[in-house]
């Protein structure tokens, strides 16, 4: 998973740069920023680069992810401003505040009770502080041939069903959730992302890792012929020059009222 997150950051770097520039502009002077579900640190480290006076707290449930993030922070010379906290967002939160900005990318759909998590985030923020929530509208698609694109679509449809069965909150109306937690929603932006062929050097490996992860999640849920076809597609992507990336992300900015 760590490799997949780093590949996503590399291949979709234009998106990450644009959205984090927008979010960084909300931070104010000398911000204290919490990255919820920080993963390998794409947002933490980009915000540290953009905001040299910021203090950052990276929160994740997986200690190996935080190890990876700490190593990258040392390599980039920002470890003195980045603190990591291992925490499960479904359990009582450690003391993370007060924060002026919280970034939560593709993390809230994992929690068992999003309302409780958003209320906890509300408590972490200073009055007037901003919570930025980013969630996937669609997982990446890569295959451009007709048969391959149809296979990907069947697989994604099946995985959507599996996520719903598991209780994941993939298609929430986060504006309603944010309002119920006490926030005022200030903005919503949808990013429809297309990276055309030829992809950058990491693109083939990004496609392969994504398809392999998809295959792992489909055991017992798809016909054997589809799984065999998916395995073959995952092997073949490294030698293809017609791959593209098609995905979408939606970002909500919400503010804790000052009164």
N, C-alpha and C positions, 0 to 999 in steps of 0.2 A: 504493500500500500504506500509506503514511503516513496518508493521509486515512481509510482503512478502520480502521486501528488507533485513531485518535482518535475516530471515530464509535462504534466498539465501546465505548470507555471512557465516552463520553457516554451512549449508550443503555442500557448495562448497568452504569450507575454504582452501583446498589445492590449488585450482585454484587461489583464491584471494591472497594467500600468495605468490605463484610463480610469478604471473604477477606483483604484486606490488613490489616485490623484484627487478625484472627486471627494472621496471620504476624508482624506487628509485635510482638505480645505475646511472641513467642519470642526477641526480639532481645537482651534484657539491657541493662545500662547502657552508655552510650557505644559503641554498636555500630559495627562496620565492616561494611558491607553491599555485596555484589556482586549486580548484576542481570544475569544471563546472557541475551543476546538481548533487550536492553532496548527495542528498537523506538523509538517516539516518547516513551517515558519515563513511561507511565501509572503503573507500579509505583514506579519510582525517585522520582518527584515526590510521590506519595502517601506513601511511606515517609519521605521528607524532611520532609513536613508533619507526620506523626504523631510523628516521633522527632527533635526539634530538636537533640539532641546526637549524631546519627548522622553518620558519614562514608559517602558512597555512591559506588560505582564502577559506571558503566553500560557494559556491554560489548555491542557489536554488530558484525556484519561490514560493515554498510552505513554509510559515512560520511554520506550524506544524512540518514539517520535520526538519527545523532548530532548533526548540525548542528541539526536540528529540536528535539532534546531540549535541547541547550545554550541555544537561544533561549528555550524555555519555562522553563528553570531561571532564566535571567536575569529573565524577566518575573515569576516568582514569588518572586524574591529569595533563592534558595537556591543560586545558582551557586557560591558559596564552599565549599559542602559536597558538591558533585557533580563528580566527575571522569569523563570519558568515555575509553574505550579501544576502538580499532578492532581487532578480532581475529576470526579464523576459528576456531571451536571444534574443527574437524577438524585444525588445525595445532597445533604446540607452543604452549602458552598463555604469554602474558606473565606477569610476576610480578603477581598480583592479591591475594595474601594478606599477612598472615593475616586471615581474615574470621570474624566471629561468625555471620553469616547470609548464605546465598546463596538468591536467588529466581530460578527458571528457569520462565518461563511460555511454553508453546507454542514452545519452542526446541529441546528435546532430541530431538523426533521428526525434526528436520532433520539431525542429525549422522549421519555415516556409521557411526560406531562408538560407540553409547551407553555401552557398558561403559568404554571409554577415557575418554570425557568425564566419566563419574561418578567414575572414579578420579582424574582431574585435579581435580574439584571437592572430593573428599575431601582431597586434598593442600593445597587452598587454605584449608580450614576449620581453625580452631583446634580442639583437643580439646574436645568438648562442644558445638561449633557445630552449627547447624541448616541443612540444605538443604531448601527447599520447592520441589517440582516440581508445576507445574500443566499439565495437558494437556486438550485438548478430547475429550469423549466423543462429541460430535456437532457438526457445523458448523451455524450458524444456519439455521433455516427461517422463512419469513415469510408465505407465501401460505396463506390460510384457505379459499378456495373449493376444491371437490373436485378439479377438473381441475388447478388450479394446484399444489395440494399433491402430487398424483400426479406432476406434471412435476418438481417439486423433488426428490421422492424418487428418480425415475429418474436425474436428473442427479447427485445425491449418490452413488448407488450406482456410477455410472460413474466418478466422480472418485475414490472409494475404491479402485477397481481400478487407476486410473492411479497413485495414490500408492504402492500396494503394488508395482507394476511398477517404480517409480522407486527403490524401496528405502527409502521413508520409514517411520519406526517409529511409526505412528499408534495402534496398539492394543496397545502393550507392557504387560506386567505389570511396572510400575515398582517394585513392592515387591520382586520377585525381583531385578531389576536393581540396586536400591539395596543389597540384602543382599549380593549378589555383590561389590559394590564396597567392602564393609566397613562400611556404615552400619547402624544400628539404626532400623527404621521405627517411628516413635512414633504416627502417626495417619494416617488416610485419610478424606477427606470428599468426597462427591459433591454438587455443586450442580446441581440441576435447575432451569433458569432459564426462566421464562415471563414475558414482558412483554406484557400484554393490550392490545388496542386501546382507545382511540386511543393510538398511540405518541407519544413526545415529538417535538418539532419536528424533530430530526435523524433520526428513525426512517425516514422515507421515503428519505432519501439513503443511510442505512446499508443498507437493503434493496436499493436500486438498485446501489450499489457492490458489494455482495456478489454479486448476480445477474450483474452485468457481469463480475466476476472469474471467476465460475463459467463463464460463456459463453466467455471467453477460453481456459479450460483444456480445453474440450470440442471444440475444432476437430478434425474428422476422427474423432471417437469416438461421435457421436450422429447419428441420422437428421436430415436437413435440416429436416423438419417440426418436430421437437422444438427444434432450435436457433432456428428462426424464432419458435416460440411463446415460448421463453425470452427472446429479444430483445424481443418485444412486452410480455412481463410486466415486464421491467426498465424499459421506458419508462413503463408504466402505474402503477407503484407510487407515483410522486410524487403522484398524484391520488386514491389510495385511502385510505379511513379505516378499513378492516377488517384491516389488517396487524397481525400479532403477531410476537414473537420467541420461538422455541423452541430451546433449546440446552442443553448440559450441559458442565460442567467438573469434573474430578476433581483434587484436591490431596493430595499425600503430604507429610508432614513426616518427615524422617529426620535422625538425629543421629549425628555422629562420636563414637564412644566416647571416654571420657576416658582410657582405658588401652589 
